């Protein structure tokens, strides 16, 4: 049955200044999130307590401009934090990424109404302001592959009236703002984002997210039935052709890289959590017929070395790209997406090797390796998907 969801604002004191967390702080945050990760996987609930923790640590506004009280974090800081959060509980990291990428995108300050954007920025600094962009629809699928959304925004004397359905709406029941991808009802429609408060009448969240992994992302269907939002909340609406990146702006490269590095870091974090559990298991498991820990066997050491090699490659790939981007050296969108593709493949294989080494215990729900494997497999569904990534890379390499 569909459920009407109304969200109340949370009172969180504004941070006097955001400071990048130390390695010790990150390890503490990872451990705290990991303690309840199984609970959220089983319940499929929004991980509210995790975001309360991140708010207390003054980390929601990490990528908000320092002039607005934020941390001003770039690629390196944001990716480092997302990886640590994902190592504890990856659904939390995926939801947090949407807010980080939102404030890291410079076009927000160029295209959005300034006062409205600053409101959201200050909310994030205060530990609220979680925002998600709802783009995917039952018929259209993801707009990355082209086409106009079926969701329509009608201009009225009161404001915009929005009607339509969005699926795979990450963070649905816990966000403070929805950025809804819709088209206007003009003869030549405009397309873009309309900012909507989740408690607005006419919004129904249908709890249909029941997937293999990443269950606490609460990526449910959200139905908009003549939902009213102010005229000024048409925050970035353009002609469809204007959504192509402007030549020389670097906009498309920045967007591609934020997505690629964040998704890579999140699922790499899952694989590292699996690796740490596996190392403990192999050192503690002493079969009676062997008289020594599994970790002492050369064959086990070789396979664990394969895991180490894949995670080392991920660390170098992700960290180097993030550091280069902070210096202003952006890869092309095709190259950025290859980072995601390669890192995700390495993460999946690293966890799969763990299953190979453990056998039945690895796929038992008594052990977290089973959950890590389900979660890491979800890396394959994030846009752009493998076929799009590889075709683009192939065309670039062939000069087409």
C-alpha positions in Angstrom: 0.0 0.0 0.0 1.3 3.5 -0.8 2.2 5.6 2.2 1.9 9.4 2.5 5.2 10.7 3.9 5.6 14.0 5.6 9.0 15.0 6.9 9.7 17.5 9.6 12.8 19.6 9.7 15.4 18.7 12.3 17.0 21.3 14.5 20.7 21.0 14.2 23.0 23.8 15.4 25.1 25.4 12.7 28.7 24.5 12.7 31.2 27.3 13.5 33.5 26.0 10.8 34.0 22.6 9.1 37.3 20.8 9.5 38.4 17.8 7.5 38.4 14.7 9.7 41.5 12.9 10.7 42.2 9.3 9.8 41.4 8.4 13.5 38.0 10.2 13.2 37.2 8.5 9.9 38.0 5.1 11.5 35.7 5.9 14.4 32.9 7.0 12.0 33.4 3.8 9.9 33.1 1.6 13.0 30.0 3.4 14.3 28.2 3.0 11.0 29.3 -0.6 10.6 27.8 -1.5 14.0 24.2 -1.1 12.6 24.8 -1.9 8.9 23.2 -5.3 9.2 20.2 -3.8 11.0 19.6 -1.4 8.1 20.1 -4.1 5.5 17.5 -6.3 7.1 15.0 -3.5 7.8 15.4 -1.5 4.6 14.8 1.7 6.6 16.4 5.1 6.0 19.6 5.3 8.1 18.5 8.3 10.1 20.8 7.7 13.0 23.8 7.6 10.6 22.9 11.1 9.3 22.4 12.4 12.8 26.0 11.2 13.5 27.4 12.8 10.4 25.5 16.0 11.3 27.1 16.0 14.8 30.5 15.6 13.1 29.7 18.6 10.9 30.2 16.6 7.7 26.9 17.2 5.8 28.2 20.5 4.4 31.7 19.3 3.5 31.5 20.5 -0.1 29.6 23.8 0.6 31.6 26.9 -0.2 33.6 28.2 2.8 32.0 31.7 2.2 28.7 30.0 3.2 30.2 28.3 6.3 30.9 25.0 4.6 34.1 23.0 4.4 34.9 23.9 0.8 36.0 20.3 0.3 37.1 19.2 -3.2 37.4 15.8 -4.8 40.1 14.4 -2.4 38.3 15.3 0.8 34.8 14.3 -0.4 36.0 11.0 -1.9 38.0 10.2 1.2 35.0 10.8 3.4 32.6 8.9 1.2 34.9 5.9 1.1 35.1 5.8 4.9 31.3 6.1 5.2 30.7 3.4 2.6 33.1 1.1 4.4 30.8 1.3 7.4 27.4 1.5 5.6 27.3 2.1 1.9 23.7 3.2 1.5 24.4 6.2 3.8 27.4 7.1 1.5 25.3 6.9 -1.6 22.6 9.2 -0.2 25.3 11.6 1.2 27.0 11.7 -2.2 24.0 13.3 -3.8 24.2 16.2 -1.4 28.0 16.5 -1.8 27.8 16.5 -5.6 25.0 19.0 -5.5 27.1 21.6 -3.6 30.3 20.8 -5.5 28.8 21.7 -8.9 29.7 25.3 -9.7 26.6 25.7 -12.0 24.4 25.7 -8.9 25.7 29.2 -8.0 25.5 30.3 -11.7 22.0 29.0 -12.6 20.0 28.7 -9.4 18.3 31.6 -7.7 21.0 32.8 -5.4 18.9 33.2 -2.2 17.4 29.8 -2.6 20.7 28.1 -3.2 22.2 29.8 -0.2 19.3 28.6 1.9 20.1 25.0 1.0 23.8 25.5 1.5 23.3 26.8 5.0 20.9 24.0 5.8 23.6 21.5 4.8 26.2 23.3 7.0 23.7 23.1 9.9 23.4 19.3 9.4 20.2 19.2 7.3 19.6 20.0 3.7 19.9 16.4 2.2 18.9 16.7 -1.4 18.3 14.1 -4.1 17.7 14.4 -7.8 14.8 12.3 -9.0 15.2 11.6 -12.7 14.3 8.0 -13.5 10.8 7.1 -14.7 8.9 3.9 -15.3 8.6 4.5 -19.1 11.6 6.7 -19.8 14.1 4.9 -17.6 17.2 7.1 -17.0 17.4 10.3 -19.1 21.1 9.6 -19.6 20.0 7.5 -22.6 17.9 10.4 -24.0 14.2 11.3 -24.2 11.9 13.8 -22.4 10.5 13.0 -19.0 6.8 12.2 -18.7 6.6 14.2 -15.5 5.0 17.5 -16.3 5.2 20.9 -14.5 2.3 23.2 -15.3 2.7 27.0 -14.6 -0.3 28.3 -12.7 -1.0 31.6 -10.9 -0.1 29.8 -7.6 3.1 28.3 -8.8 4.2 25.1 -10.6 1.9 22.1 -10.5 3.9 18.9 -10.9 2.5 15.5 -11.8 4.3 12.3 -12.6 6.1 9.3 -11.2 9.8 8.8 -10.3 11.4 5.4 -9.6 14.7 4.5 -7.9 14.4 7.7 -5.9 17.4 7.3 -3.7 16.9 8.6 -0.1 13.2 9.1 -0.7 11.9 8.9 2.9 14.7 10.8 4.5 15.6 13.7 2.2 14.9 17.3 3.1 14.5 18.3 -0.6 13.5 16.7 -3.9 15.0 18.0 -7.1 12.4 16.7 -9.6 13.4 16.3 -13.3 10.4 17.4 -15.3 9.3 19.1 -18.5 7.0 22.1 -18.8 3.7 21.9 -20.6 4.7 24.5 -23.2 4.3 23.8 -26.9 8.1 23.6 -27.0 8.8 22.3 -23.5 11.7 23.2 -21.3 13.3 20.5 -19.2 15.1 20.6 -15.8 14.9 20.5 -12.1 12.1 21.7 -9.9 12.8 22.0 -6.2 10.0 20.4 -4.0 9.7 20.1 -0.3 8.9 16.4 0.6 6.0 17.3 2.9 4.1 19.1 0.2 0.5 17.7 -0.3 0.1 15.4 -3.2 3.4 13.5 -2.7 3.0 9.7 -2.2 6.0 7.4 -1.6 5.3 3.8 -2.6 7.6 1.5 -0.7 8.6 -0.8 -3.5 12.4 -0.8 -3.1 13.3 -4.4 -2.2 16.5 -5.1 -4.1 19.4 -7.4 -3.8 21.6 -4.9 -1.9 22.0 -1.3 -0.9 18.6 -1.7 0.8 18.8 1.3 3.1 18.9 3.7 0.2 15.1 3.5 0.3 15.0 4.1 -3.4 11.2 3.9 -3.6 8.8 5.1 -6.2 7.6 8.7 -5.6 4.4 9.8 -7.1 3.6 13.5 -7.6 -0.1 14.4 -8.0 -0.6 18.0 -8.9 2.0 19.0 -6.3 2.4 22.7 -5.9 5.9 24.4 -5.6 6.7 28.1 -6.0 7.5 29.6 -9.3 11.0 30.4 -8.1 11.6 26.7 -7.5 12.1 26.0 -11.2 15.7 26.2 -10.3 17.4 25.1 -13.5 15.1 24.7 -16.5 16.4 24.9 -20.1 15.7 23.9 -23.7 16.5 20.2 -24.0 19.5 20.9 -26.3 21.0 23.2 -23.7 21.6 20.3 -21.4 24.6 19.3 -23.5 27.8 20.6 -21.8 29.0 24.0 -23.0 32.2 23.7 -25.1 35.2 24.6 -23.0 33.2 25.0 -19.8 34.4 21.7 -18.2 30.9 21.3 -16.8 30.3 17.8 -18.3 33.8 16.6 -17.2 33.2 17.8 -13.6 29.8 16.1 -13.5 31.1 12.9 -14.9 34.1 12.9 -12.6 32.1 13.5 -9.4 29.8 10.6 -10.3 32.6 8.3 -11.4 34.8 8.9 -8.4 32.0 8.8 -5.8 30.5 5.6 -7.1 34.0 4.0 -7.4 34.9 5.1 -3.8 31.7 3.9 -2.4 31.9 0.3 -3.8 35.6 0.2 -3.2 34.7 1.0 0.5 32.4 -2.0 0.5 35.2 -4.2 -0.9 37.6 -3.0 1.8 35.1 -3.8 4.5 34.8 -7.3 3.0 38.6 -7.6 2.9 39.0 -6.6 6.5 36.4 -9.2 7.7 38.0 -11.9 5.5 41.5 -11.2 6.9 40.2 -11.7 10.4 38.3 -14.9 9.4 41.3 -16.4 7.7 43.5 -15.7 10.7 41.0 -17.1 13.2 39.8 -20.2 11.3 41.9 -23.2 12.3 40.6 -26.4 10.8 41.3 -29.4 13.0 42.9 -31.4 10.1 45.3 -28.5 9.4 46.3 -27.4 12.9 47.1 -23.9 11.6 45.1 -20.9 10.5 43.9 -20.8 6.9 45.9 -17.6 6.5 49.1 -19.7 6.7 48.3 -21.6 3.5 50.3 -20.4 0.4 47.2 -20.8 -1.8 45.1 -18.7 0.5 47.9 -16.1 0.6 48.0 -16.0 -3.2 44.3 -15.4 -3.5 44.3 -12.8 -0.8 47.2 -11.2 -2.7 44.8 -10.9 -5.7 42.4 -9.0 -3.5 45.2 -6.7 -2.3 46.3 -6.1 -5.8 42.8 -5.1 -7.0 42.3 -2.7 -4.0 45.7 -1.2 -4.4 44.9 -0.5 -8.1 41.6 1.1 -7.0 43.4 3.3 -4.5 45.9 4.6 -6.9 43.3 5.1 -9.7 40.8 6.9 -7.5 43.3 9.0 -5.4 45.4 10.1 -8.3 42.3 11.2 -10.3 40.9 13.1 -7.3 44.2 14.8 -6.6 44.6 15.8 -10.3 41.1 17.1 -10.4 41.7 19.3 -7.4 44.6 20.8 -9.4 42.2 21.5 -12.2 43.3 18.6 -14.4 40.1 17.0 -15.4 39.8 13.8 -17.5 37.4 13.6 -20.3 33.9 12.2 -19.4 34.8 9.0 -21.2 38.0 8.6 -19.2 36.2 9.5 -15.9 33.6 6.8 -16.6 36.4 4.3 -17.2 37.6 4.9 -13.7 34.2 3.9 -12.3 34.0 0.9 -14.6 37.5 -0.4 -13.7 37.2 0.3 -10.0 33.8 -1.3 -9.7 35.0 -4.4 -11.5 37.9 -4.7 -9.2 35.7 -4.3 -6.1 33.3 -7.0 -7.3 36.1 -9.4 -8.0 37.8 -8.7 -4.7 34.7 -9.7 -2.8 34.0 -12.7 -5.1 37.5 -14.0 -4.2 36.5 -13.8 -0.6 33.5 -16.0 -1.3 35.8 -18.4 -3.1 38.1 -18.7 0.0 35.3 -19.1 2.6 32.8 -21.4 0.9 29.6 -21.8 2.8 30.4 -19.4 5.7 30.9 -16.6 3.1 27.3 -16.9 1.9 25.8 -17.3 5.3 23.8 -14.3 6.6 25.5 -14.9 9.9 28.6 -13.3 8.3 28.8 -9.9 6.7 30.6 -11.1 3.5 27.3 -12.2 2.1 25.9 -8.6 2.6 29.1 -7.0 1.2 28.7 -9.2 -2.0 25.1 -8.2 -2.5 26.0 -4.5 -2.0 29.0 -4.5 -4.3 27.0 -6.1 -7.1 24.8 -3.0 -7.1 27.7 -1.0 -8.5 26.8 -2.4 -12.0 23.5 -0.5 -12.2 24.7 3.1 -11.8 24.6 5.3 -14.8 26.3 5.3 -17.1 26.3 1.6 -17.3 29.1 -0.6 -18.8 27.8 -0.7 -22.4 27.6 3.1 -22.5 31.0 3.5 -20.9 32.8 1.1 -23.2 31.1 2.3 -26.4 32.2 5.9 -25.5 35.7 4.7 -24.7 35.9 2.7 -27.9 34.7 5.5 -30.1 37.2 7.9 -28.5 40.0 5.4 -29.0 39.0 4.8 -32.6 38.7 8.5 -33.4 35.0 8.4 -34.1 
